[in-house]
Amino acid sequence: MSSGEMTLRRFAHGDLRPLAAAWTEAAPADAITPTRLRDLVLLDRNFDAEGLFLAERDGRIVGASYAVRRLVAHAGDDLEPDTGWIPFFFVVPGERRRGTGRALVTAALDWLRGQGRRHVVFSSYTPNYVLPGLDADRYPEAHALLASLGFVTIEHPSAMDRSLIGYRIPDEVAERIAALRAEGWYLGHPDSDDLVALIDLAGTQFNSDWARAIREGVVSGSLPLERIIIAKNPAGQMIGWAQHGTYEQVIDRFGPFGVLPTSRGTGLGKVILHLTLQNMAALGAHSAWFLWADEGSVASRLYATTGFAATRSFHILRAEL
């Protein structure tokens, strides 16, 4: 065990690679590369090096915590001035139970307090997060630390997966697809003209971050239109859609996915979901997975009946400052 004094400092030039290495040492089941850490954190539109705290002992990074607040509005002009986020913190194994984790999280909380924030959320920060919350089963010590600092669970989403090996659309769903098309529904890939309605649907009816992800993905070329399935009724109204490969170009990652509330319970969501799974398999994906389904929601029940199984659960936590 190292014997030198532990010190805290802010992120500086040259820290990226040792920071990624320390993260991977601390959480090998959720390892990260320098490039991915750069893209998700350092190049995030709201990144401020003053909010990224590093713990050092004997010249080696042994832990980190990251606090962020909005510098660029997520939607409209709302900077969410009362809210801050801690997307991650970690401590390498040999440094635990020495007060390092508490010092790191406290530094992040103090910094957010100094920025005028009134509450903090772990960790569901958008647009960039590595995990939607804390996996308390995998990291019980981290969960206990946050609880001792006043964090309480506000949401409990699950990650779900299903294999696409040998996937085929069930006969009853194929029959429903044929019937809808015979009635004049369009079920297929969008063209460029459809993107205006799709982005409006995603942003106004569901989540402004989904609209951002579609827009930025298409513009950058990282989201080909062949990865999107839309549903338009016979009148030409966009009713729902699903997509994959949206985030970090991971072709197996499913979502976002949404159907207007007025069409829920009609089987349309199941149709769009299966068409998207078929499309994923056709493009070479061996599985479909996502990180966030609200526990007990209509969507999570649909996923379960479509062959998805929960693989992890997360705690989204909040503390008052």
Secondary structure, DSSP 8 states (H G I E B T S, - for coil): ---S-EEEEE--TT-HHHHHHHHHHH-GGG---HHHHIIIIITSTT--GGGEEEEEETTEEEEEEEEE--SS-SBTTB--TTEEEEEEEEE-GGGTTTTHHHHHHHHHHHHHHHTT-SEEEES--SS--SSSSB-TTT-HHHHHHHHHTT-EEEE--EEEEEE-TT----HHHHHHHHHHHHTT-EEE---GGGHHHHHHHHHHHT-HHHHHHHHHHHHHTSS-GGGEEEEE-TT--EEEEEEES-STT-TTBEEEEEE-GGGTTTTHHHHHHHHHHHHHHHTT-SEEEEEEE-TT-HHHHHHHHTT-EEEEE-BEEEEE-
